[in-house]
Amino acid sequence: MDFTRPGGIVVDGVGLTFHPPRRDSVVALENVDLTVSPGEFVCVVGASGSGKSTLLRLLDGLITPTTGTITAGGEPVTGPSPDRAMVFQSDNLMPWSTVVDNVAYGLVLGGMKRARARQIATTQLERVGLADAARLYPRQLSGGMRQRVNIARALAVDPQVLLLDEPFAALDAQTREIMSAELLRIWSADRKTVVFITHQIDEAVFLADRVVVLSARPGTVREIVPVDFARPRDLSLKRTPEFGRVVDHIWSLIEDEVRGSLGLH
Ligand SMILES: Nc1ncnc2c1ncn2[C@@H]1O[C@H](COP(=O)(O)OP(=O)(O)OP(=O)(O)O)[C@@H](O)[C@H]1O
């Protein structure tokens, strides 16, 4: 596999130490090695504080590693780029703009004429099943709809890589399940590279080609678990014994650390 192609990511020996003012420094990540193939769907799980969000911010270029290097599409990551789009847990939509203008925002910011940007935004809204909501305002949408708008907004700039930081964490359990199936449907259309952070092991296994399990602080790659279930996947997969076995395996890798993070040793 050629990781220097668009969408490929190489994380090589990456460490990140925070130096907060007037507090002890925090080694959040240490010696992380990871390669992601173009078009691959990778999920990252780990106990609270294992450095999942930090890893994602490094991949985006929002922060710079203390040690090691990161390349995306063969180029060193030195800062945020339109080639990579982030989706966060909270939706960050502008309440004063309509849904379509929220989705068009990144394109307009990049210099595109508003009419053209709205056209592209409308196409993206169709993809996420929200064409009818284009003229509504964010407050008129449910949480699940808002996160779909968020995904449409990330896709509108046509990035090579989508970085998602617990995008469904604020949703109720049923909406969350449906949203993960929706995300796979949207992803399968053009198979962008995805790195998806979650606390839910079953969500990770349902979505991913591989699940990266981080160990507790300092976070490092404990194991990379391949998930070979055929695609397209539907939610009934989650009720199969094979699925349960993969979930159990990952849970066994992090259970001690989750207990430790709760002071339960
Ligand atoms: N800006 C910062 N300054 C100092 N320490 C930080 C900073 N950001 C994160 N940390 C610390 O780095 C470690 C990793 O944090 P991070 O948020 O990446 O973990 P996480 O796995 O995403 O956690 P969670 O699952 O709880 O969201 C934690 O100990 C956290 O307190």
The ligand as an ORCA input file, in Angstrom:
! r2SCAN-3c Opt
* xyz 0 1
  N      -3.953     21.421     26.405
  C      -3.588     20.522     27.326
  N      -2.767     20.837     28.350
  C      -2.396     19.926     29.262
  N      -2.780     18.634     29.255
  C      -3.605     18.255     28.274
  C      -4.069     19.161     27.247
  N      -4.885     18.494     26.401
  C      -4.949     17.216     26.876
  N      -4.181     17.078     27.984
  C      -3.966     15.841     28.746
  O      -3.460     14.859     27.841
  C      -4.030     13.579     28.143
  C      -4.723     13.053     26.917
  O      -5.887     13.852     26.664
  P      -6.914     13.545     25.499
  O      -8.020     14.525     25.595
  O      -6.193     13.424     24.222
  O      -7.439     12.098     25.917
  P      -8.707     11.303     25.406
  O      -8.291      9.880     25.260
  O      -9.275     11.971     24.205
  O      -9.673     11.473     26.646
  P     -11.262     11.370     26.720
  O     -11.591      9.982     26.304
  O     -11.548     11.605     28.171
  O     -11.813     12.434     25.811
  C      -4.954     13.799     29.334
  O      -4.243     13.468     30.505
  C      -5.263     15.259     29.292
  O      -5.518     15.754     30.595
*
